[in-house]
Amino acid sequence: MSKLARIMLLIGVVLVITTPAMSQCDGASPAAVYLGGARGAGLVILGGAGIGKISVTAVESMARQPEAAANIQTT
């Protein structure tokens, strides 16, 4: 696993662990609410980047080996 992947995994774990704690605060300040929303948006962006990377890799694989395109699309 690359260093960048480890860092991203650590950030994701920290965000997943801390978000429920922030959501259970009664009378939380607006800044805390916005921070929770920003964390959620960040997770969505990371997920979108991952799906994009998968798509790019699949298209590159099909370009390099057209005979394997059916198997790649099925997967």
C-alpha positions as CSV (number, residue, x, y, z in Angstrom):
1,M,0.0,0.0,0.0
2,S,1.5,3.3,-1.0
3,K,2.1,6.1,1.5
4,L,-0.6,8.3,0.0
5,A,-3.2,5.5,0.3
6,R,-2.3,4.9,4.0
7,I,-2.7,8.6,4.7
8,M,-6.1,8.7,2.9
9,L,-7.2,5.6,4.8
10,L,-6.2,7.2,8.2
11,I,-8.0,10.4,7.4
12,G,-11.1,8.4,6.4
13,V,-11.1,6.4,9.6
14,V,-10.7,9.5,11.7
15,L,-13.6,11.2,9.9
16,V,-15.9,8.2,10.2
17,I,-15.1,7.8,13.9
18,T,-15.6,11.5,14.8
19,T,-18.7,12.3,12.8
20,P,-21.2,10.4,15.0
21,A,-19.8,12.1,18.1
22,M,-20.4,15.5,16.5
23,S,-23.9,14.7,15.4
24,Q,-25.1,13.8,18.9
25,C,-24.3,17.2,20.5
26,D,-27.5,18.9,21.6
27,G,-27.3,22.6,21.0
28,A,-24.2,22.4,18.9
29,S,-22.8,25.6,17.5
30,P,-23.4,26.3,13.9
31,A,-19.7,26.0,13.3
32,A,-19.8,22.4,14.5
33,V,-22.7,21.6,12.3
34,Y,-21.0,23.1,9.2
35,L,-17.8,21.2,10.1
36,G,-19.8,17.9,10.1
37,G,-21.2,18.8,6.7
38,A,-17.8,19.6,5.4
39,R,-16.5,16.2,6.6
40,G,-19.4,14.5,4.8
41,A,-18.7,16.5,1.6
42,G,-15.0,15.5,1.8
43,L,-15.9,11.8,2.0
44,V,-18.2,12.1,-1.0
45,I,-15.4,13.8,-3.0
46,L,-12.9,11.0,-2.0
47,G,-15.4,8.4,-3.1
48,G,-16.0,10.1,-6.4
49,A,-12.3,10.3,-7.0
50,G,-12.0,6.6,-6.3
51,I,-14.8,5.7,-8.7
52,G,-13.2,8.0,-11.4
53,K,-9.9,6.2,-10.9
54,I,-11.6,2.8,-11.4
55,S,-13.2,4.0,-14.6
56,V,-10.0,5.4,-16.0
57,T,-8.1,2.2,-15.3
58,A,-10.9,0.1,-16.9
59,V,-10.9,2.2,-20.1
60,E,-7.1,2.1,-20.3
61,S,-7.2,-1.7,-19.9
62,M,-9.7,-2.0,-22.7
63,A,-7.6,0.2,-25.0
64,R,-4.5,-1.9,-24.4
65,Q,-6.3,-5.3,-24.7
66,P,-9.5,-5.0,-26.8
67,E,-10.0,-8.7,-26.7
68,A,-10.5,-8.5,-22.9
69,A,-13.0,-5.7,-23.1
70,A,-16.0,-7.9,-22.5
71,N,-14.5,-9.3,-19.3
72,I,-13.5,-5.9,-18.0
73,Q,-16.9,-4.4,-18.6
74,T,-18.6,-7.4,-16.9
75,T,-16.4,-7.0,-13.8
